[in-house]
Amino acid sequence: IVLFLALLAVTIFLAVTNSDESAASTTLCTTAACISLADEILSTINDSVLPCHDFYHYVCDGWIARNSWELIDDPEYSQFAAVENSMKKNFLDEMFWYENQQLTAPEPVQKARTFFETCSKSTTTKDDLQSSKLMREFISIVNFSDTDGFHKALAWLTQREWNSLFTMGVYYKNDVVVQQNIDFWSAYDKQNNSFCNEVNKTFIPLFIELFDVNETDAVDMKDTVCQLADTLHSIGNYPDDYLDAGTLYANYFNSTDLAGFNSIVPDSSELNLTKIMYLTFESSNITDVYYFGRPDTDYLNALSLTLLDLSLQEVQLYIFANVLWYFLDYEATWTQSQDVSRTDFCYDWTLDQFPFVFGYITGNTMYSEEIRGVVDEMVSSVQYDGISYMIENADWLEDDSRETAVDKADKMGVYTGYPSPIFEADGISTYYQHVPAMDSVSWLANVETMKSWHVNETIKSFTNNVFAEILGEWPIIFSQKSAFRYWLTGTNAFYYPGPDVDGANFFVIPVTITQHPFFVADYPSAVNFGGLGTVTGHEMSHGFDPYGFRYAANGTDVGSILSEDDTTEYYDKIDCYIDQYSGLKVRRNDPISNNGTRTQTENVADNAGLKASYLAWQAYKTKNNEASTTLPGVSLSDEKLFFWSWAYLWCDVNRPNRYDNYTNEHSPHYTRVIGSLQNSQEFQDAFQCEQGDLMYKADKCTLW
C-alpha cells in the first residue's frame, strides 16, 4: 500500500509539472474508481512477461495466482464465475443482512426469503420425504400397469420438470416446444456417468427397503436401470454446438403445425407425444410444435423404438429411479449435515423457484438508469460506429451484399438491463400473486407448494401469456425457462437471429453482465469499451458468423444474405480463422491444439467484436471530445488499457485435464486472447509487436 501511494504521488507530481503538448491531451484519472482499477491492474499484470510474447499471461498471471485456490472445489474458475459469486453474495446480503425494508417488503420477496430460510434450516429426513404428499403422488402416478397409465405418468412428470426422457413446455399461446432432455445428459456426461455410479452406491439398499426384495433382485433392478440409462444416452443426439443457447437457436430451431410434427415423429402406442401434450397442458388446441431440428426428432423416433422393446416394469423402474436420483443423499444434502454447500444448494433452489425476485433484487441494487444510459450509448456506438461501419467499408463486398448486410446490422434490436416491470415491486407482485403462503418451518411443504404453483402456471400459460406483463416490451423468447440462465439469473449475453416468433435479429446485454470486470460506470471509456463494448460487438457479430449470416434482417433463413460470389469469398475468409485457430494450443505449452472448425463461429465473433468495439471507442472519444486517460502508477496508454480490459475478461484457472475431450464451441480462454490479438493491427500498433513475437501475425485473418 505504501509503495502504491508513493507511486501515486510521483505520478500526480509528474502529471502536474509536465507541460508539454502531449500531456495537455492526456488526463490522469484520480477518482476512487480509477485508483481501485489501477491497484487491480498492478496486482494482476506480470511484468516479467512481455506483452508481445504472451499477452494472456502478461495480463492474467496475478489473477491466476490469486484465484487458483478455487480449483479445490471446482475444476475451473473464470471471471464469469466470479461475477456470479458476486451476484449471489449481493442477493443474499440484500435479502437477509442489509436492512432495506422498502426493497424487501414486496410479498414475493418475503416468500422467497422464507423458502430460502426453511431450506437452510431443514431437518427433513428421508422418511419425511417418502411419506410426503409429493412422494405419495409420485409413487401413485408411476405405478402404472398399461400404456395409458404410462402416458399419464409422463404428462405428470413433465408438468413437474421430472421427465428425464424429454422436456416439453409452452413456447407461446397454444404452441408447444419439445426437446430431448439436454440438462440430464449434460450432467450424465460431465460427471462421468454419475447416474449409474449413484445407482450402484445408493439404490441397491433403497430397492431392498422400498420393494421388499432380496439383494440379488435389487442388483438385477439396478442393472436394468443402468442399462436403460446407457441405451437412452446412446440415442441422445446433440452435436457440439447444440449445447450452446446461441448456436442452438440459430442452427436447429424449427417449427411446424401439429400434423406436420406428427408426420416427422409419428405417434405410436409406446410413445404418443400428442396424447402427452393434451394431458400436460389440459388442452387439445395445439397450433404449432417447436423443436430443435434433426437432433430432437431423431432422438424422439429412436426413443419410441427403444420403448417398443421394453416392458412397462423396466420403464417404470427407470422413471422411479430417475426421480429418486433427484433426491439422492437426502439426509446429507437436504439437511444441515453439509454446511459448506448448503448455502449454494438453497440459493440455486430459490433462484429456480423465484427467478424474477432475483431479477428484482439484483436490478435494483446492481443497476440503475444512469448505468443503462451509459450502456445504451456505448451499445449504439458499437452497433453503428463499429459493426455497420466495418461492413460499409468492407471493400470485398458487392454493393447489393453490402447494402443487405448493413441493413441487417442497422435493424438489430437491442435489449439492455431487464424488462422494466422486473425492477418494480408491482411487477413481481403481479407475476407471483397466486403463489400461496410459504410454510414457516417445513421446506418440503414449500417445495410441494411451488411445484403445484408451477404446474398451474404451465397449464394457464398455454392459453394465456402469463409472462406478458413481467416481460413488458421484450420478446416472448425471454419467457423460456431454459433461457433464464442466459439473461435473468446467469452471467451472459446472447444474439437471436431467427426465426421470427415475436421478434428476431436482436441481442440482449442484461443486468447480470453489466458488472465488474465487464463494466463499471466510473471507469475510463477505454476499459468499458474493452470490456462490455467487446461483448456487445461479439454478440452483434453473431449475426454475421457462419450461422447467423444465413438469416435476413427479418429472421428468415435465406441461406446467405450475401451474393453467390461474396458467399464464396466469405467462406475463404472463414477458412483463414479455422486454420489459424487449429494451429493454436489450448494453453501455453499444452500438447493439445484447439479445434478451429468447431469453434469458428465464436472465433469470428471474438475478432469482429473486438475490432468493432475499438472503432466505436475511437468514434465515441471524438464525438465527446474526450482526452486520453491514464491511471496512477500504471504505465499503459488508454489504447493499451483497452486491450488489457478485453484480455482480463478471459482470465481463468482450470485443472490440468480440463481440455481432454474438449467439445465446447468456444475456444479456450487462452486461445481466445492469443488468436484475436494476433489478428488485431490496432493491438500490434499499440504494443509495437514484431515478427517473431507470439502476438504478431503477418497474414491476419479479417472478415470486415
Protein Blocks (a to p, Z undefined) as FASTA:
>chain_A
ZZmmmmmmmmmmmmmmpmcfklmmpccdfbfklmmmmmmmmmmpcfkbcfklommlmmmm
mmmmmmmmmmmmpcbdcfklmmmmmmmmmmmmmmmmpccfklmmpmklmmmmmmmmmmmm
pcbdfklmmmpmklmmmmmmmmccbfklmmmmmmmmmmnopafkbccddfbghiacdddd
fklmmmmmmnoomlmmmmmmmmmmmmmmmnopafklmmmmmmmmmmmmmmmmmmpccdfk
lmpmklmmmmmgccddfklmmmmmccdfklcfklmmmmmnopabdfbdcdehjklmmmmm
mmmmmmmmpcfklmmmmmmmmmmmmmgoklmmmmmklmmlmmmmmmmmmmmmmmmlmmmm
mmmmmgcfklmmmmmmmmmmmmmmmmmmmmmmmmkbcfklmmmmmmmmmmpccdehjafk
lmpmklmmmmmmmgccddfklmmlmmmmmmmmmmmmmmmmmmpcfklmmnomacfklmpm
klmmmmmmmccddddfbdcehiahiadddfklmccfkbcfkbcfklmmmmmmmmmmmmmm
mmmmmklmmpcfkopaehiacdfklmmmmmmmmmmmmmmmmmpcfbehiabdcdfklmmm
mmmmmmmmmmmmmmmmmmmmmmnopacdddehiacdfklmmmmmmmmmmgccddfklmgo
iabfbdcfklmmmmmmmmmmklmmmnopaehiakbcfbacdfZZ
